[in-house]
């Protein structure tokens, strides 16, 4: 019969496993949507950010690398 310590260890192992799996997931590439992904300004077709400052700010906030 499991005691409370065994149950806690199983829960901890499950949380650790899920956290590691989430950390391994790679970010999906950004899709051009005619809006800046940082400030929501209108953009011409194919653009992701309105300028390098917005791009850098977005990457800093989301910890994405170019």
C-alpha positions as CSV (number, residue, x, y, z in Angstrom):
1,X,0.0,0.0,0.0
2,X,1.3,3.4,-1.0
3,X,1.8,6.0,1.7
4,X,1.7,9.8,1.3
5,X,5.4,10.0,0.6
6,X,5.1,7.5,-2.3
7,X,2.2,9.5,-3.7
8,X,4.1,12.8,-3.4
9,X,7.1,11.3,-5.2
10,X,5.0,10.0,-8.0
11,X,3.3,13.4,-8.4
12,X,6.7,15.1,-8.4
13,X,8.1,12.8,-11.0
14,X,5.0,13.4,-13.2
15,X,5.4,17.2,-12.9
16,X,9.1,17.0,-13.7
17,X,8.4,14.8,-16.7
18,X,5.8,17.3,-18.1
19,X,8.0,20.3,-17.4
20,X,10.9,18.7,-19.3
21,X,8.7,17.8,-22.2
22,X,7.3,21.3,-22.4
23,X,10.9,22.8,-22.4
24,X,11.9,20.5,-25.3
25,X,9.0,21.8,-27.5
26,X,10.3,24.1,-30.2
27,X,8.5,27.3,-30.9
28,X,6.5,27.3,-34.1
29,X,7.6,29.7,-36.7
30,X,5.8,33.0,-36.9
31,X,3.3,33.4,-39.8
32,X,3.0,36.7,-41.6
33,X,-0.5,38.1,-40.8
34,X,-0.4,41.7,-42.1
35,X,0.1,42.8,-38.4
36,X,3.3,43.3,-36.4
37,X,3.6,40.4,-33.9
38,X,4.7,42.9,-31.3
39,X,2.7,46.1,-31.5
40,X,-0.2,45.1,-33.9
41,X,0.6,47.8,-36.5
42,X,-0.5,47.2,-40.0
43,X,2.2,45.7,-42.3
44,X,2.6,45.0,-46.0
45,X,2.3,41.3,-47.0
46,X,5.0,39.0,-45.8
47,X,6.2,41.2,-42.8
48,X,6.5,39.9,-39.3
49,X,7.5,43.1,-37.5
50,X,7.3,46.7,-38.3
51,X,10.9,47.4,-37.4
52,X,14.0,45.9,-35.7
53,X,13.0,47.4,-32.3
54,X,9.7,45.5,-32.3
55,X,11.4,42.3,-33.4
56,X,14.0,42.6,-30.7
57,X,11.4,43.5,-28.1
58,X,9.3,40.5,-29.1
59,X,12.3,38.1,-29.0
60,X,13.3,39.5,-25.6
61,X,9.8,39.0,-24.1
62,X,9.3,35.5,-25.5
63,X,13.0,34.5,-25.2
64,X,13.1,33.5,-28.9
65,X,16.3,33.5,-30.9
66,X,16.5,34.7,-34.5
